[in-house]
Structures are given as structure tokens and as C-alpha cells.
């Protein structure tokens, strides 16, 4: 994956010109030495990204710690994006998608 990223950065002419570096998310980001490997392979600063849970209501507070994890960063980001797009939603769709998503996720929890 890092070879593909390096190739993509090279193809757009930015092999080492990213002052913010790289943010690694997902379950693989928790592997020991992952940020060191990313730094070595991409020659860029690297850090593990955690989800921004502001504005996302966690029904059960005991789950807060469970989802404050790099593996949930993409899911949290998609929820935040969907919420920001709600103003552009077709008439009648309103916040119903959020209620349905919340209900679906609640059924997944033990």
C-alpha cells in the first residue's frame, strides 16, 4: 500500500512536499511500528489519526472509549460528512437517515 501511495505522490509531483505529513487511520494504524514504517517508506512525518467524535451522540457512554479508536476514524468522518450534507438533502429525507443509522448501530452493540 505504501508503494502505491509513494507512486501516487510521485505522479502528482509531490513526493516529499507535504508539510502536514501523513495521517494513518484504520485498524492497521495500531500495528506496532506502523508510523515508523510510513515515515521510512514515504519520507514524510506520520501520525495515527483518531476519530473526531464532536457532534456525534454516543448513546451509551461506555462505548465512547471503544469508538475513540483509529479503526472508527473513517466511519466517524462519514457520519460527520453526512450530517453536514443534511442541508442539501432532498425534501422529506430530513434527519431520518441519522435516526435509522443510529438504530442500526445500536443493534450492533452487545
Secondary structure, DSSP 4 states (H G I P E B T S, - for coil): -HHHHHHHHHHTT-SS--TT-EEE-SGGGGSTTHHHHHHHHH-S-EEE-----TT---SSGGGHHHHSSGGGHHHHHHHHHHHHHGGGSPTTTTTHHHHHHHHHHHHH--
